[in-house]
Structure formats: structure tokens, C-alpha cells
Amino acid sequence: MPLKTKRYNKLIILIAAIISASCSEIIEININDSHPQLVVEASIGRGEPAVVVLTRSVNLYHTGTFPPVSGALIIISDKEGNSEILTEINPGIYVSVNLTGKSGQTYFLTVESEEEIISSSGRIPEHVPVDTFRVVNSIYPGGGPPVLPNQTADFYEVYVTYTDPVDEQNYYRIVLTVNGKISGNNYVYDDRLTNGNQIENLLVVYNPELKPGDSISVEVQCISKSVYEYFKSMGGSSGGPGGSSSPANPYTNLQGAILGFFNPHTVERLHYIIP
């Protein structure tokens, strides 16, 4: 297999999580908005390529997938003068082939589609490493919430611990996946009350069909304040599952668009296989 094809296959695997998350994160626009809006979901992770997913919004009662937007011109650049036109590898999915993210670097995004021009910029924060990652299987007895009488529930408690840097504002996002499928929860955190402390976050997985050999994974991101605000507006909560969103359009850090985000971030992925 040619080297270029192998790299594209790796990129497709990498962005699968982003695409799955996008389907559950972007809300529908108000039913009265007859003109579909361009939705931009853009990310660049430390050591990873830029990935942009372009779709069109749908109304409140639409069922099905978001229509992809092909043929756009998307450019990612940095303060050092590096610049790249992203390659469309699948309908509506664009990636950088050469440029990858670095902590401390500021990136500039430009999207041109038909007559629309959308831009954004953001800096990849410094990486905050995970101290510990552990998964505990807990059996909850019957009769207590959320377990019915005469039944037991098999839960997996996922603990992620890191030490927050002192004297600076930090924002975090944790993406939880089970067997490669991202949960519908938005876990986002700030350090207003925990600055400089070691922080242990608990995420709970309840899936009665889990069996030995199945996987539970987390992706821990250090994000910017604007990205934190975006996911908070999508119903994310500090350590809790995301609530349902209203039809109102959420916060965005894009200029020229009302739907979507640009997320320069660090990333650390950790995996657990059920014994």
C-alpha cells in the first residue's frame, strides 16, 4: 500500500471520533430559519493534523445526517508563516497533510465556501499530563437509584487525575468512548476553585452489554476559554453529563458563522480493556 494511502487511513481513524462527537454536539437551528447555515467543526491537536468537518444545519424536526459541504477552500496557518490548504479526504471532511499542532503556537483558520468566508484563531495551551487513569467495576445493589428492586447494576467508574498548574487559568475537556463510540456527554472543567490542586474527575459508564475484551477510553484535552464556553453552551457541565440543548444557537468562537467551533488543544488518550 502506498505511503500516502497509509497516512490517509490513519487520518480517517483519527477523525472518526471527531465526526461521531460532532453528530451529538451540534444542535439544530430554529425551525423558522429556512436558510441552512454552514456548520464548521475544526480542531488541531498537539502533534496531530488539523481536521475540519463542514456540514449544513438542519431544522429542528429534521431526522438523519447533516449534509456535508464539499469543495471548500480551507487554510490553516501559524505565526511562524507555515500555511497549508487542507485536503478533502471524504465529503465534507478536510485534513492537513503536513502541518501538525504544537503547544504554545497560535493557529489561524480560514474557510471559504461559495460566498461565505469564516475565520478563527486560537492558541494550543501547554500540555497538562494525566497523573493517573483507572477504571473500577462497581456492582450497585437493587433497590437504590438507578437500580430497580431485585436487580443489580454493573457500573464502571472511570477516574482521571491530573495536577492543575498554579497561577494560570486552565480549561479541560474529557471525551469518553466505549468500544470506540463517543458518549453523548460533554465533560468540561475550569480551575476557578481548584487552581494549582491535583484534581480527580469521575466519569461513570453504565452499559449492561459490556463484556470482556470491550474497551473504555478517555481523551483528555487542554482547551482554550472560548472552546470551554462553546461546550458549556452545548449543555456540558463540570463533571456531569451534558443536558439537552434548546433550539437557540450556541456560543461560537468563529467569525462569519453562527454554528461551530475551532478547537486548538492538547490531547492525551488512555485506554482500558475489560478483563
Kinemage of the C-alpha trace (Angstrom):
@kinemage 1
@onewidth
@group {chain A} dominant
@subgroup {mainchain}
@vectorlist {calphas} color= white
{ca met a 1} P 0.000 0.000 0.000
{ca pro a 2} L 1.460 3.439 -0.907
{ca leu a 3} L 2.697 5.570 1.996
{ca lys a 4} L 0.220 8.351 1.180
{ca thr a 5} L -2.713 5.926 1.341
{ca lys a 6} L -1.497 4.550 4.669
{ca arg a 7} L -1.326 8.070 6.108
{ca tyr a 8} L -4.841 8.858 4.905
{ca asn a 9} L -6.136 5.671 6.532
{ca lys a 10} L -4.553 6.737 9.838
{ca leu a 11} L -6.126 10.173 9.499
{ca ile a 12} L -9.543 8.629 8.864
{ca ile a 13} L -9.207 6.586 12.071
{ca leu a 14} L -8.092 9.697 13.968
{ca ile a 15} L -11.012 11.855 12.862
{ca ala a 16} L -13.660 9.164 13.352
{ca ala a 17} L -14.030 10.253 16.981
{ca ile a 18} L -14.398 13.901 15.978
{ca ile a 19} L -17.098 13.070 13.436
{ca ser a 20} L -19.033 10.949 15.941
{ca ala a 21} L -18.815 13.681 18.561
{ca ser a 22} L -19.992 16.271 16.070
{ca cys a 23} L -23.198 14.389 15.412
{ca ser a 24} L -24.176 14.664 19.072
{ca glu a 25} L -22.785 18.131 19.781
{ca ile a 26} L -24.186 20.404 17.080
{ca ile a 27} L -27.789 21.326 17.757
{ca glu a 28} L -30.456 22.073 15.219
{ca ile a 29} L -31.264 25.687 14.385
{ca asn a 30} L -34.652 27.244 14.941
{ca ile a 31} L -37.407 25.834 12.740
{ca asn a 32} L -38.072 29.352 11.406
{ca asp a 33} L -34.576 29.579 9.906
{ca ser a 34} L -35.314 28.498 6.352
{ca his a 35} L -31.772 29.072 5.072
{ca pro a 36} L -29.354 26.298 6.108
{ca gln a 37} L -26.291 27.616 7.903
{ca leu a 38} L -22.730 26.452 7.329
{ca val a 39} L -21.503 24.465 10.343
{ca val a 40} L -17.741 24.437 10.955
{ca glu a 41} L -16.234 21.903 13.368
{ca ala a 42} L -12.491 22.466 13.337
{ca ser a 43} L -9.734 21.102 15.548
{ca ile a 44} L -5.970 20.916 15.667
{ca gly a 45} L -4.370 18.854 18.404
{ca arg a 46} L -0.823 18.888 19.692
{ca gly a 47} L 1.163 16.578 17.410
{ca glu a 48} L -1.866 15.967 15.207
{ca pro a 49} L -3.187 17.322 11.897
{ca ala a 50} L -5.863 19.946 11.535
{ca val a 51} L -9.289 18.392 10.932
{ca val a 52} L -12.304 20.336 9.689
{ca val a 53} L -15.789 18.915 9.202
{ca leu a 54} L -18.157 21.070 7.126
{ca thr a 55} L -21.901 20.462 7.069
{ca arg a 56} L -25.139 22.382 6.631
{ca ser a 57} L -27.535 22.894 9.507
{ca val a 58} L -30.989 21.350 9.524
{ca asn a 59} L -34.233 22.452 11.100
{ca leu a 60} L -35.497 21.340 14.484
{ca tyr a 61} L -37.526 18.364 13.255
{ca his a 62} L -35.078 17.031 10.701
{ca thr a 63} L -34.019 13.414 11.083
{ca gly a 64} L -30.934 11.922 9.510
{ca thr a 65} L -27.421 13.124 8.861
{ca phe a 66} L -26.163 16.651 8.374
{ca pro a 67} L -25.491 17.303 4.668
{ca pro a 68} L -21.713 17.502 4.051
{ca val a 69} L -20.236 20.519 2.284
{ca ser a 70} L -17.637 19.696 -0.366
{ca gly a 71} L -15.352 21.843 -2.474
{ca ala a 72} L -14.473 24.408 0.193
{ca leu a 73} L -11.122 26.171 0.391
{ca ile a 74} L -9.734 25.746 3.909
{ca ile a 75} L -6.387 27.161 5.011
{ca ile a 76} L -4.604 26.622 8.323
{ca ser a 77} L -1.564 28.740 9.189
{ca asp a 78} L 0.546 29.703 12.187
{ca lys a 79} L 2.529 32.680 13.467
{ca glu a 80} L 5.755 31.270 12.050
{ca gly a 81} L 4.480 31.629 8.500
{ca asn a 82} L 3.645 27.971 7.909
{ca ser a 83} L 0.481 27.542 5.866
{ca glu a 84} L -1.381 24.671 4.250
{ca ile a 85} L -4.517 24.157 2.176
{ca leu a 86} L -6.427 21.260 3.700
{ca thr a 87} L -7.183 18.174 1.613
{ca glu a 88} L -10.753 16.865 1.366
{ca ile a 89} L -10.425 13.121 2.059
{ca asn a 90} L -14.159 12.386 2.277
{ca pro a 91} L -17.218 14.538 1.513
{ca gly a 92} L -17.114 17.438 3.964
{ca ile a 93} L -14.001 16.170 5.792
{ca tyr a 94} L -10.768 18.129 5.370
{ca val a 95} L -7.339 17.444 6.897
{ca ser a 96} L -3.841 18.883 6.821
{ca val a 97} L -1.220 16.502 5.459
{ca asn a 98} L 1.970 18.209 6.658
{ca leu a 99} L 1.101 20.767 9.337
{ca thr a 100} L 0.587 19.483 12.884
{ca gly a 101} L -0.152 21.268 16.141
{ca lys a 102} L 2.386 22.493 18.708
{ca ser a 103} L 1.779 23.712 22.251
{ca gly a 104} L 2.195 27.470 22.586
{ca gln a 105} L 1.602 28.066 18.889
{ca thr a 106} L -1.257 30.237 17.598
{ca tyr a 107} L -3.173 28.963 14.577
{ca phe a 108} L -5.337 30.819 12.087
{ca leu a 109} L -8.216 29.162 10.261
{ca thr a 110} L -9.928 30.421 7.107
{ca val a 111} L -12.865 28.665 5.445
{ca glu a 112} L -14.246 29.773 2.080
{ca ser a 113} L -17.362 28.027 0.809
{ca glu a 114} L -19.386 29.513 -2.029
{ca glu a 115} L -19.769 33.160 -0.957
{ca glu a 116} L -19.118 32.586 2.741
{ca ile a 117} L -15.831 33.383 4.469
{ca ile a 118} L -15.338 32.169 8.030
{ca ser a 119} L -12.274 32.669 10.188
{ca ser a 120} L -10.970 31.992 13.657
{ca ser a 121} L -7.740 31.803 15.585
{ca gly a 122} L -6.561 30.162 18.748
{ca arg a 123} L -3.525 29.010 20.690
{ca ile a 124} L -2.788 25.442 21.716
{ca pro a 125} L -2.289 25.532 25.506
{ca glu a 126} L 0.605 23.911 27.315
{ca his a 127} L 0.074 20.218 27.951
{ca val a 128} L -1.091 19.120 31.406
{ca pro a 129} L -0.263 15.404 31.724
{ca val a 130} L -2.601 12.869 33.265
{ca asp a 131} L -1.252 11.598 36.599
{ca thr a 132} L -3.418 8.500 36.910
{ca phe a 133} L -6.126 6.739 34.929
{ca arg a 134} L -8.061 3.862 36.443
{ca val a 135} L -11.322 2.043 35.869
{ca val a 136} L -13.209 0.349 38.714
{ca asn a 137} L -16.036 -2.132 38.189
{ca ser a 138} L -18.747 -1.486 40.786
{ca ile a 139} L -21.869 -3.522 41.462
{ca tyr a 140} L -24.804 -1.480 42.704
{ca pro a 141} L -27.390 -3.427 44.746
{ca gly a 142} L -31.041 -3.473 43.823
{ca gly a 143} L -33.498 -1.015 45.263
{ca gly a 144} L -31.253 2.034 45.113
{ca pro a 145} L -31.238 4.587 42.308
{ca pro a 146} L -30.974 3.983 39.457
{ca val a 147} L -31.429 0.241 40.106
{ca leu a 148} L -34.827 -1.436 40.341
{ca pro a 149} L -35.688 -3.726 43.289
{ca asn a 150} L -34.417 -7.300 42.942
{ca gln a 151} L -31.883 -6.200 40.325
{ca thr a 152} L -28.238 -5.253 40.330
{ca ala a 153} L -26.424 -2.861 38.025
{ca asp a 154} L -22.910 -3.239 36.674
{ca phe a 155} L -21.179 0.162 36.507
{ca tyr a 156} L -17.674 1.176 35.519
{ca glu a 157} L -16.246 4.162 37.378
{ca val a 158} L -13.593 5.962 35.329
{ca tyr a 159} L -11.149 8.102 37.319
{ca val a 160} L -8.896 10.648 35.594
{ca thr a 161} L -6.415 12.582 37.752
{ca tyr a 162} L -4.157 15.482 36.785
{ca thr a 163} L -2.367 18.325 38.593
{ca asp a 164} L -3.581 21.769 37.593
{ca pro a 165} L -0.769 24.318 37.060
{ca val a 166} L -0.741 27.121 39.615
{ca asp a 167} L -1.259 30.833 38.865
{ca glu a 168} L -2.808 30.394 35.422
{ca gln a 169} L -6.265 29.782 34.017
{ca asn a 170} L -6.767 26.294 32.626
{ca tyr a 171} L -9.664 24.631 30.887
{ca tyr a 172} L -10.170 20.944 30.214
{ca arg a 173} L -12.396 18.643 28.213
{ca ile a 174} L -12.675 14.874 28.641
{ca val a 175} L -14.136 12.768 25.836
{ca leu a 176} L -15.341 9.343 26.960
{ca thr a 177} L -15.666 6.463 24.487
{ca val a 178} L -16.930 2.917 24.858
{ca asn a 179} L -15.853 0.475 22.151
{ca gly a 180} L -14.815 3.430 20.009
{ca lys a 181} L -18.204 5.151 20.265
{ca ile a 182} L -18.211 8.562 21.905
{ca ser a 183} L -20.729 9.056 24.676
{ca gly a 184} L -23.240 11.865 24.356
{ca asn a 185} L -21.801 13.671 27.364
{ca asn a 186} L -19.777 16.882 27.356
{ca tyr a 187} L -17.340 16.848 30.271
{ca val a 188} L -15.717 20.276 30.573
{ca tyr a 189} L -13.913 21.822 33.528
{ca asp a 190} L -12.249 25.047 34.607
{ca asp a 191} L -9.927 25.647 37.563
{ca arg a 192} L -11.664 28.564 39.275
{ca leu a 193} L -11.978 26.610 42.524
{ca thr a 194} L -9.156 24.120 42.011
{ca asn a 195} L -6.227 26.200 40.768
{ca gly a 196} L -2.904 24.504 41.494
{ca asn a 197} L -4.502 21.393 43.000
{ca gln a 198} L -4.488 17.763 41.991
{ca ile a 199} L -7.912 17.050 40.531
{ca glu a 200} L -9.651 13.689 40.245
{ca asn a 201} L -12.576 13.538 37.835
{ca leu a 202} L -15.107 10.719 37.945
{ca leu a 203} L -16.993 9.569 34.856
{ca val a 204} L -19.497 6.724 35.113
{ca val a 205} L -20.175 4.152 32.404
{ca tyr a 206} L -23.344 2.065 32.588
{ca asn a 207} L -23.747 -0.406 29.772
{ca pro a 208} L -25.216 -3.810 30.676
{ca glu a 209} L -23.933 -5.285 27.415
{ca leu a 210} L -20.233 -4.696 28.155
{ca lys a 211} L -18.171 -7.882 28.195
{ca pro a 212} L -14.514 -8.952 28.497
{ca gly a 213} L -12.452 -7.556 25.662
{ca asp a 214} L -14.550 -4.393 25.328
{ca ser a 215} L -12.781 -1.056 25.699
{ca ile a 216} L -13.305 2.131 27.692
{ca ser a 217} L -11.187 5.095 26.622
{ca val a 218} L -10.777 8.741 27.516
{ca glu a 219} L -9.321 11.633 25.571
{ca val a 220} L -8.150 14.424 27.868
{ca gln a 221} L -7.857 17.815 26.181
{ca cys a 222} L -6.413 21.096 27.435
{ca ile a 223} L -8.566 23.696 25.695
{ca ser a 224} L -8.992 27.458 25.466
{ca lys a 225} L -11.574 29.500 27.339
{ca ser a 226} L -13.566 30.095 24.145
{ca val a 227} L -13.787 26.356 23.438
{ca tyr a 228} L -14.796 25.764 27.057
{ca glu a 229} L -17.579 28.321 26.633
{ca tyr a 230} L -18.723 26.586 23.444
{ca phe a 231} L -19.122 23.188 25.091
{ca lys a 232} L -20.741 24.752 28.150
{ca ser a 233} L -23.280 26.379 25.849
{ca met a 234} L -23.918 22.951 24.318
{ca gly a 235} L -25.099 21.672 27.675
{ca gly a 236} L -21.790 20.489 29.108
{ca ser a 237} L -21.338 20.550 32.860
{ca ser a 238} L -18.354 20.362 35.174
{ca gly a 239} L -18.007 16.659 35.707
{ca gly a 240} L -21.570 15.842 34.681
{ca pro a 241} L -23.307 14.718 31.535
{ca gly a 242} L -24.426 17.276 29.035
{ca gly a 243} L -28.037 18.291 29.230
{ca ser a 244} L -30.371 18.690 26.305
{ca ser a 245} L -29.884 21.856 24.322
{ca ser a 246} L -32.525 24.387 23.472
{ca pro a 247} L -33.165 25.390 19.862
{ca ala a 248} L -31.200 28.613 20.409
{ca asn a 249} L -27.884 28.797 18.603
{ca pro a 250} L -24.918 28.150 20.925
{ca tyr a 251} L -21.831 30.220 21.627
{ca thr a 252} L -19.183 30.164 18.894
{ca asn a 253} L -15.587 31.359 18.550
{ca leu a 254} L -15.914 31.699 14.765
{ca gln a 255} L -16.141 34.957 12.843
{ca gly a 256} L -18.631 34.918 9.972
{ca ala a 257} L -20.581 31.898 11.233
{ca ile a 258} L -23.079 31.246 13.998
{ca leu a 259} L -22.623 27.484 14.287
{ca gly a 260} L -19.475 25.574 15.132
{ca phe a 261} L -16.080 25.990 16.769
{ca phe a 262} L -12.314 25.979 16.295
{ca asn a 263} L -10.543 23.892 18.931
{ca pro a 264} L -6.734 24.126 19.187
{ca his a 265} L -5.930 21.722 22.023
{ca thr a 266} L -3.542 19.251 23.562
{ca val a 267} L -4.599 15.636 23.717
{ca glu a 268} L -3.763 12.553 25.759
{ca arg a 269} L -5.573 9.269 25.085
{ca leu a 270} L -5.839 6.452 27.618
{ca his a 271} L -7.426 3.031 27.167
{ca tyr a 272} L -8.786 0.254 29.366
{ca ile a 273} L -9.705 -3.255 28.205
{ca ile a 274} L -12.314 -5.049 30.312
{ca pro a 275} L -10.723 -8.269 31.647
